[in-house]
């Protein structure tokens, strides 16, 4: 039986975030906000991921995702969906694992010509999934509320195309326990992610 420690009072947590998002959207609209879309590639490191070091790890697992949102002259808002295959590793008999994150992020993203450094913070959903064999006889999924924090840089070449690189850290609000056994560190799931992306606006 899959067991999670439920986070009480999520409504109290979400309320200020919703208000902040409303302020961002309103402010961005007044500042002639511009929509953007990006496709990212990256890898996880540290925390509960296979690679504990940012560099020098031969077991890097590909992370893919998309992001979209709006940016004004100083602030913005982003929705990001990312997926990490074999996050907890794979098994010789074909089992695998993955972590899906769906995050809503507030961004501080000043415009300095074609360059836009940024920092962000957000909350959302983290879904950990584990298959212990290829026919899914033993399979677990765990949905948890999570938060992320990150920083990066966008550089645009012309009006509509740019590149983006960032580092983010993801943390669940809840513990992850399966059949009384803990995955990873045995506490809350956390990891870092380094990524690059093509940005279109």
VEXKERO-164110 format. One line per 4 residues: number of its first residue (from 1); their letters; for each residue x, y, z of N, C-alpha, C, O. Coordinates in steps of 0.2 Angstrom, whole numbers, plus 5000, padded with zeros to 4 digits. Layout:
REM residues N
NUM) a) X:Y:Z:X:Y:Z:X:Y:Z:X:Y:Z  ... .
END
This chain:
REM residues 201
1) xxxx) 5004:4994:5000:5000:5000:5000:5004:5006:5000:5009:5007:5004  5003:5011:4996:5007:5017:4995:5005:5022:5001:4999:5023:5002  5010:5025:5004:5008:5029:5010:5012:5036:5009:5018:5036:5007  5008:5041:5010:5011:5048:5010:5009:5051:5016:5004:5050:5019 .
5) xxxx) 5013:5056:5018:5012:5060:5024:5009:5066:5021:5012:5070:5017  5002:5067:5022:4998:5073:5019:5000:5080:5022:5002:5080:5028  5001:5085:5018:5002:5091:5020:4996:5095:5021:4992:5096:5017  4995:5097:5028:4989:5101:5030:4990:5108:5029:4996:5110:5029 .
9) xxxx) 4985:5111:5028:4985:5119:5027:4988:5121:5020:4991:5126:5020  4987:5117:5015:4990:5119:5008:4986:5125:5006:4989:5129:5002  4980:5125:5008:4976:5131:5006:4979:5138:5008:4979:5143:5005  4982:5137:5014:4985:5143:5017:4991:5145:5013:4993:5151:5012 .
13) xxxx) 4995:5140:5011:5001:5140:5007:4999:5143:5000:5003:5148:4997  4994:5140:4997:4992:5142:4990:4989:5149:4989:4990:5153:4984  4986:5152:4995:4983:5158:4994:4988:5164:4993:4986:5168:4988  4993:5165:4996:4998:5170:4995:5001:5169:4988:5002:5174:4984 .
17) xxxx) 5002:5163:4986:5005:5162:4979:5000:5164:4974:5002:5167:4969  4993:5162:4974:4988:5164:4970:4988:5172:4969:4987:5175:4964  4988:5175:4975:4988:5183:4975:4994:5185:4972:4994:5190:4968  5000:5182:4973:5006:5185:4969:5006:5184:4962:5008:5188:4958 .
21) xxxx) 5003:5178:4960:5002:5177:4953:4998:5182:4949:4999:5184:4944  4992:5184:4953:4988:5189:4950:4991:5196:4950:4990:5199:4945  4995:5197:4955:4999:5204:4954:5004:5204:4948:5005:5209:4945  5007:5198:4947:5012:5197:4942:5009:5198:4935:5011:5202:4931 .
25) xxxx) 5003:5194:4934:4999:5195:4928:4997:5202:4927:4998:5204:4921  4994:5205:4932:4992:5212:4931:4997:5217:4930:4997:5221:4925  5003:5216:4933:5009:5220:4932:5012:5219:4926:5014:5224:4922  5012:5213:4924:5015:5211:4917:5011:5214:4911:5014:5216:4906 .
29) xxxx) 5005:5214:4912:5000:5217:4907:5001:5224:4906:5002:5227:4900  5002:5228:4912:5003:5235:4911:5010:5236:4908:5011:5242:4905  5015:5232:4909:5021:5233:4906:5022:5230:4899:5028:5229:4897  5017:5229:4896:5017:5226:4889:5020:5220:4889:5025:5219:4886 .
33) xxxx) 5017:5215:4893:5020:5208:4894:5020:5205:4887:5016:5206:4883  5025:5200:4886:5026:5196:4880:5026:5189:4882:5030:5187:4886  5022:5185:4878:5022:5178:4879:5029:5175:4877:5032:5177:4872  5030:5169:4880:5036:5165:4878:5035:5157:4878:5030:5155:4882 .
37) xxxx) 5038:5154:4875:5038:5146:4875:5045:5143:4875:5049:5146:4871  5047:5138:4878:5053:5135:4878:5053:5128:4878:5048:5125:4881  5058:5124:4875:5059:5117:4876:5066:5116:4879:5071:5118:4877  5066:5112:4885:5072:5111:4888:5075:5104:4888:5071:5099:4888 .
41) xxxx) 5081:5104:4889:5085:5097:4890:5090:5099:4896:5093:5104:4896  5090:5094:4900:5094:5094:4906:5096:5088:4909:5094:5083:4907  5099:5088:4915:5100:5082:4919:5099:5084:4927:5100:5090:4929  5097:5079:4931:5097:5080:4938:5103:5078:4942:5107:5075:4939 .
45) xxxx) 5104:5081:4948:5110:5080:4952:5108:5081:4959:5104:5085:4961  5112:5078:4963:5111:5079:4971:5105:5077:4973:5101:5074:4970  5104:5077:4980:5098:5075:4983:5097:5068:4982:5101:5063:4984  5091:5066:4979:5089:5059:4978:5090:5056:4971:5088:5051:4970 .
49) xxxx) 5093:5060:4967:5095:5058:4960:5101:5053:4960:5104:5053:4965  5102:5050:4955:5107:5045:4954:5114:5049:4954:5119:5046:4957  5115:5055:4951:5121:5059:4951:5121:5063:4957:5117:5068:4958  5126:5062:4961:5126:5066:4967:5130:5073:4966:5130:5078:4970 .
53) xxxx) 5135:5073:4961:5139:5078:4959:5136:5082:4953:5133:5079:4949  5137:5088:4953:5135:5092:4947:5139:5090:4941:5137:5090:4935  5146:5089:4942:5150:5087:4936:5153:5080:4938:5153:5078:4944  5156:5077:4933:5159:5070:4933:5155:5064:4935:5158:5059:4937 .
57) xxxx) 5149:5065:4933:5144:5059:4934:5143:5055:4927:5141:5059:4923  5144:5049:4927:5143:5045:4921:5136:5042:4920:5135:5040:4915  5132:5043:4925:5125:5041:4925:5120:5046:4924:5114:5045:4926  5122:5051:4921:5117:5057:4920:5111:5054:4916:5111:5050:4911 .
61) xxxx) 5105:5056:4919:5098:5054:4916:5095:5061:4912:5095:5066:4915  5093:5060:4906:5090:5065:4902:5084:5068:4905:5079:5064:4907  5083:5074:4906:5077:5078:4908:5075:5082:4903:5078:5086:4900  5068:5081:4901:5065:5085:4896:5059:5089:4898:5056:5087:4903 .
65) xxxx) 5057:5094:4895:5052:5098:4897:5050:5104:4893:5054:5105:4888  5044:5107:4894:5042:5113:4891:5040:5118:4896:5038:5117:4902  5041:5125:4894:5039:5130:4898:5035:5135:4894:5037:5136:4888  5031:5139:4897:5027:5144:4894:5025:5149:4899:5024:5148:4905 .
69) xxxx) 5024:5156:4897:5022:5161:4901:5022:5168:4898:5022:5168:4892  5023:5173:4902:5023:5180:4900:5029:5183:4904:5030:5182:4910  5032:5188:4901:5037:5192:4904:5036:5200:4903:5034:5201:4897  5036:5204:4908:5036:5211:4907:5043:5214:4907:5048:5210:4905 .
73) xxxx) 5044:5220:4909:5050:5223:4909:5054:5221:4915:5061:5221:4915  5051:5218:4920:5055:5216:4926:5052:5210:4929:5056:5207:4933  5046:5208:4928:5043:5202:4932:5040:5198:4927:5038:5200:4921  5038:5192:4928:5035:5187:4924:5032:5181:4928:5033:5181:4934 .
77) xxxx) 5029:5177:4924:5025:5171:4927:5026:5165:4922:5026:5166:4916  5028:5159:4924:5030:5154:4920:5026:5147:4923:5026:5146:4929  5024:5143:4918:5022:5136:4919:5027:5132:4916:5028:5132:4910  5029:5127:4920:5034:5122:4917:5032:5115:4919:5030:5113:4924 .
81) xxxx) 5033:5111:4914:5031:5104:4914:5038:5100:4912:5040:5101:4907  5041:5096:4917:5047:5092:4915:5046:5085:4918:5043:5084:4923  5050:5081:4914:5050:5074:4916:5057:5071:4916:5061:5072:4911  5059:5067:4921:5065:5064:4922:5064:5056:4922:5061:5054:4927 .
85) xxxx) 5067:5053:4917:5067:5046:4916:5072:5043:4921:5078:5045:4921  5071:5037:4923:5075:5033:4928:5078:5037:4933:5084:5037:4935  5074:5041:4936:5077:5046:4941:5080:5042:4947:5085:5044:4950  5076:5037:4950:5079:5033:4955:5083:5027:4953:5085:5023:4957 .
89) xxxx) 5084:5027:4946:5088:5021:4943:5084:5016:4940:5078:5016:4940  5087:5011:4936:5083:5006:4933:5086:4999:4936:5091:4999:4939  5082:4994:4934:5084:4987:4936:5086:4983:4930:5083:4984:4925  5090:4977:4931:5091:4973:4926:5086:4970:4922:5086:4968:4916 .
93) xxxx) 5080:4969:4926:5074:4965:4923:5070:4970:4919:5064:4968:4917  5072:4976:4918:5068:4981:4914:5064:4986:4918:5060:4990:4915  5064:4986:4924:5060:4990:4928:5063:4997:4928:5069:4998:4926  5059:5003:4929:5062:5009:4928:5058:5014:4933:5054:5012:4937 .
97) xxxx) 5060:5020:4933:5057:5025:4938:5057:5032:4934:5060:5033:4929  5053:5036:4937:5053:5043:4934:5050:5048:4939:5047:5046:4944  5051:5055:4938:5049:5060:4942:5046:5065:4937:5050:5068:4933  5040:5067:4938:5036:5072:4934:5035:5078:4938:5033:5077:4944 .
101) xxxx) 5037:5084:4936:5036:5090:4940:5032:5095:4935:5033:5096:4930  5027:5098:4939:5022:5103:4935:5022:5109:4940:5019:5109:4945  5026:5114:4938:5027:5120:4943:5024:5126:4940:5025:5128:4934  5022:5131:4944:5020:5137:4943:5025:5142:4946:5025:5142:4952 .
105) xxxx) 5028:5146:4942:5034:5150:4945:5033:5158:4944:5031:5160:4938  5034:5162:4949:5035:5169:4949:5042:5170:4947:5047:5167:4950  5043:5175:4942:5050:5177:4940:5051:5184:4941:5047:5188:4940  5057:5185:4943:5060:5192:4943:5065:5192:4937:5070:5189:4938 .
109) xxxx) 5064:5195:4932:5067:5195:4925:5068:5201:4922:5065:5203:4917  5073:5205:4925:5074:5212:4922:5077:5211:4915:5080:5207:4913  5075:5216:4911:5077:5217:4904:5083:5221:4903:5083:5227:4904  5089:5218:4901:5095:5222:4900:5097:5221:4892:5102:5217:4891 .
113) xxxx) 5094:5225:4888:5095:5224:4881:5093:5217:4879:5087:5215:4880  5097:5213:4875:5095:5206:4873:5096:5201:4879:5095:5195:4878  5099:5203:4885:5100:5198:4890:5095:5199:4896:5093:5205:4898  5093:5193:4898:5088:5194:4904:5090:5189:4909:5088:5183:4909 .
117) xxxx) 5094:5191:4914:5095:5187:4920:5088:5186:4924:5084:5190:4924  5088:5180:4928:5082:5180:4931:5082:5175:4937:5087:5171:4938  5078:5176:4942:5077:5171:4948:5070:5170:4948:5066:5173:4946  5068:5164:4951:5061:5162:4951:5060:5157:4957:5064:5155:4960 .
121) xxxx) 5054:5157:4959:5051:5153:4965:5044:5151:4963:5040:5155:4960  5042:5145:4964:5036:5143:4963:5033:5136:4967:5037:5134:4971  5027:5134:4966:5025:5128:4969:5021:5124:4964:5019:5127:4958  5020:5118:4965:5016:5114:4960:5016:5107:4962:5015:5105:4968 .
125) xxxx) 5016:5102:4958:5015:5095:4959:5021:5091:4957:5024:5093:4952  5023:5086:4961:5029:5082:4959:5026:5075:4960:5023:5073:4965  5026:5071:4954:5024:5064:4954:5030:5059:4953:5033:5059:4948  5031:5055:4958:5036:5050:4958:5033:5043:4956:5028:5041:4958 .
129) xxxx) 5036:5040:4951:5033:5033:4948:5039:5028:4948:5044:5030:4946  5037:5022:4951:5042:5017:4951:5039:5010:4948:5033:5008:4951  5042:5007:4943:5040:5000:4941:5046:4996:4942:5051:4997:4940  5044:4990:4946:5050:4986:4948:5051:4980:4943:5055:4976:4944 .
133) xxxx) 5047:4980:4938:5048:4975:4933:5044:4977:4927:5040:4981:4927  5046:4974:4921:5043:4976:4915:5036:4975:4913:5033:4978:4909  5033:4971:4917:5025:4970:4916:5021:4973:4921:5015:4972:4922  5024:4978:4925:5021:4982:4930:5017:4978:4935:5012:4981:4938 .
137) xxxx) 5019:4972:4937:5015:4969:4943:5016:4973:4949:5012:4973:4953  5022:4975:4950:5023:4980:4956:5025:4987:4953:5030:4988:4951  5020:4991:4954:5021:4998:4952:5018:5003:4957:5012:5001:4960  5021:5008:4958:5019:5013:4962:5019:5020:4959:5024:5022:4956 .
141) xxxx) 5014:5024:4961:5015:5032:4959:5013:5036:4966:5009:5033:4970  5016:5041:4966:5015:5045:4972:5015:5053:4970:5020:5055:4967  5009:5056:4971:5008:5063:4970:5009:5067:4976:5007:5066:4981  5014:5072:4975:5015:5077:4981:5015:5084:4979:5017:5086:4973 .
145) xxxx) 5014:5088:4984:5015:5095:4982:5022:5097:4983:5026:5094:4987  5025:5102:4979:5032:5103:4979:5033:5110:4978:5028:5114:4976  5039:5113:4979:5041:5119:4978:5048:5119:4974:5052:5115:4975  5049:5125:4970:5056:5125:4967:5059:5132:4968:5055:5137:4969 .
149) xxxx) 5065:5133:4967:5069:5139:4967:5075:5139:4962:5078:5134:4962  5076:5144:4958:5081:5143:4953:5083:5150:4951:5080:5155:4953  5088:5150:4947:5091:5156:4943:5094:5154:4937:5096:5149:4936  5094:5159:4932:5097:5158:4926:5098:5164:4922:5097:5170:4924 .
153) xxxx) 5099:5163:4915:5100:5168:4910:5097:5167:4904:5098:5161:4901  5094:5172:4901:5091:5171:4894:5095:5176:4890:5096:5182:4892  5097:5174:4884:5100:5178:4879:5096:5178:4872:5096:5172:4870  5094:5183:4870:5090:5183:4863:5094:5186:4857:5098:5190:4858 .
157) xxxx) 5093:5182:4852:5096:5184:4846:5091:5187:4841:5087:5183:4837  5090:5193:4841:5084:5196:4837:5078:5196:4842:5079:5196:4848  5072:5197:4839:5066:5199:4843:5063:5192:4846:5059:5193:4850  5064:5187:4842:5059:5181:4844:5063:5174:4846:5059:5170:4848 .
161) xxxx) 5069:5174:4845:5073:5168:4847:5079:5169:4852:5082:5174:4851  5079:5164:4857:5085:5165:4861:5086:5158:4864:5083:5153:4863  5091:5158:4869:5093:5152:4872:5093:5154:4880:5093:5160:4882  5092:5149:4884:5091:5149:4891:5095:5144:4895:5095:5138:4893 .
165) xxxx) 5098:5146:4900:5101:5141:4904:5100:5142:4911:5100:5148:4913  5098:5137:4915:5097:5138:4922:5098:5132:4927:5099:5127:4924  5098:5134:4933:5099:5129:4938:5093:5129:4943:5092:5135:4946  5090:5124:4945:5084:5124:4949:5085:5119:4954:5088:5113:4953 .
169) xxxx) 5082:5120:4960:5081:5115:4965:5074:5113:4967:5070:5118:4968  5072:5107:4967:5065:5105:4968:5065:5101:4975:5069:5097:4976  5059:5103:4979:5058:5100:4985:5051:5098:4986:5047:5102:4985  5050:5092:4988:5043:5090:4990:5041:5093:4997:5045:5093:5001 .
173) xxxx) 5034:5094:4998:5032:5096:5005:5031:5090:5009:5030:5090:5015  5031:5084:5006:5029:5078:5009:5034:5072:5009:5038:5072:5004  5034:5068:5013:5038:5062:5013:5036:5057:5008:5030:5056:5007  5041:5053:5005:5039:5048:5001:5041:5041:5004:5046:5039:5005 .
177) xxxx) 5035:5037:5005:5036:5030:5008:5032:5025:5004:5026:5027:5002  5035:5020:5002:5032:5015:4998:5032:5008:5002:5038:5006:5003  5027:5005:5004:5027:4999:5008:5031:4999:5014:5034:4994:5016  5031:5005:5017:5035:5006:5023:5042:5007:5022:5046:5008:5027 .
181) xxxx) 5044:5007:5016:5051:5008:5014:5052:5015:5011:5048:5017:5007  5057:5018:5012:5059:5025:5009:5063:5025:5003:5068:5021:5003  5061:5029:4998:5066:5029:4993:5071:5035:4994:5069:5040:4997  5076:5035:4991:5081:5040:4991:5084:5041:4998:5085:5037:5002 .
185) xxxx) 5083:5048:5000:5086:5049:5007:5081:5047:5013:5083:5048:5018  5075:5045:5011:5070:5043:5016:5067:5049:5019:5063:5048:5024  5068:5055:5017:5064:5061:5019:5060:5063:5013:5057:5060:5009  5060:5070:5013:5057:5073:5007:5061:5073:5001:5067:5073:5001 .
189) xxxx) 5058:5071:4995:5061:5071:4989:5064:5077:4987:5060:5082:4987  5070:5078:4985:5073:5084:4983:5079:5083:4978:5082:5077:4979  5080:5087:4974:5086:5086:4969:5087:5093:4965:5083:5098:4965  5092:5094:4962:5094:5099:4958:5093:5098:4951:5094:5092:4949 .
193) xxxx) 5093:5103:4946:5093:5101:4939:5096:5107:4935:5095:5113:4937  5101:5105:4931:5104:5110:4926:5101:5109:4920:5100:5103:4917  5099:5114:4916:5096:5113:4909:5098:5119:4905:5100:5124:4907  5097:5118:4898:5097:5123:4893:5091:5122:4889:5087:5117:4889 .
197) xxxx) 5089:5128:4886:5083:5128:4882:5083:5133:4876:5086:5138:4877  5079:5131:4871:5077:5136:4866:5071:5140:4868:5066:5137:4870  5071:5147:4867:5066:5151:4869:5063:5154:4863:5067:5157:4859  5057:5154:4862:5053:5157:4857:5048:5162:4860:5045:5161:4865 .
201) x) 5048:5168:4857:5043:5173:4860:5040:5177:4854:5036:5182:4855 .
END
